[in-house]
Amino acid sequence: MDKFKSISISPKSLEAIKSFKLPEDLAFGKVMAPIMIESNYDNGKWDEFKMVPYQQLTLDPTCKALHYAQEIFEGLKGYYTNAKGPFLFRPEENMKRFNLSAKRMAMAEIPEESFLDGVDAITSYCSQFIPVSSGDSLYIRPFMFASENSLGIKPSEKFKFLIVASPSQAYFKSGSVKVLVEEDAVRACPGGVGHAKTGGNYAASLLSMINANKKGYDQVLWLDAVTKENIEEMSGMNFFAVYGEKLRTPELTETILNGITRKSIIQLATHLGYKVEEKTMKVSELVEDVKSGACSEAFACGTAVIITPINTLGLSNGETFPLQHEQGPVAMKLRKALLDIQEGTGDDPFGWRKTLSPQQ
Ligand SMILES: Cc1ncc(COP(=O)(O)O)c(C=O)c1O
């Protein structure tokens, strides 16, 4: 057991694994693995990090997270494609981002070893429940919330940390998405929390998503809050445009989440011979470039969606601009190269893949 030495494995969690039957239809994030990792922070320290059966939480109605949204999370995947693995992809990046989000949201940081051991343990013990088709995975969700009970608006002194996991199929059923540029509402503003993975950013995006869905779009593309001219990202994904052999993506600011997929694509695409430019991108210029064909492809990227091509960009005045390729060759080539690393079907030139041993 000292593989996950900072995690105590409860006998009940092993029983829960034995009696769990994986349903056939998984979808994304709907079926939960039978175990979870848990720890509580109080009096300035974390208690034991334990693996326990997946279970309901009991919360006092005054639990601060419910009122003041002091909450953060991460998302990463465990792969067991063709029953090879399980593998994780750069989990230390999620650990670092989690603790950056914790700092911004005035929350306790998690000991690095416990975060990583917790992710390893839940993945290894759930290996048998990870679907084996390419694109499927165990979606792993570490999260933390303010668990102190009191209605005063003050930073919580108590926190609960959990890791749950969901055997999942692909996030998007279709191979590409239709995206509406959001020209009114904004997701994040300078000095705010856009670069932290905190629930409020997602809550702020939902009304726009409803409106976009009503107009037949799958996703919203956010602009910067100050000029509303520059592209930032999507609600759970970063954005890339392809210009021949060149890729463009908005440079990171405090209003954009520093995506691990984005960062990996920049390195991978450069390695494959593409030029990558991280620069402010005006939406008006992008639209002109899509119209002229100078921009031949665009895609969304993130842990959940991997690389998903964008087939159409739309504006609030009803104009639509189809991309030349519905599933562009560059997006599809990068998607395959990335998945080969993640799923263990190709070389791993950057040392991004972490190989675990299945536990029964
Ligand atoms: C707002 C936002 N942008 C981008 C991403 C992509 O980040 P990553 O590639 O680390 O999953 C995510 C998902 O985590 C996100 O929630």
The ligand as an ORCA input file, in Angstrom:
! r2SCAN-3c Opt
* xyz 0 1
  C     -12.527     27.916    -18.413
  C     -11.665     26.807    -18.919
  N     -10.790     27.068    -19.892
  C      -9.967     26.113    -20.375
  C     -10.010     24.820    -19.891
  C      -9.068     23.782    -20.408
  O      -8.108     23.459    -19.433
  P      -7.416     22.043    -19.399
  O      -6.779     21.864    -20.746
  O      -6.409     22.145    -18.317
  O      -8.462     21.043    -19.142
  C     -10.928     24.497    -18.878
  C     -11.003     23.142    -18.336
  O     -10.367     22.856    -17.354
  C     -11.764     25.512    -18.368
  O     -12.647     25.237    -17.402
*
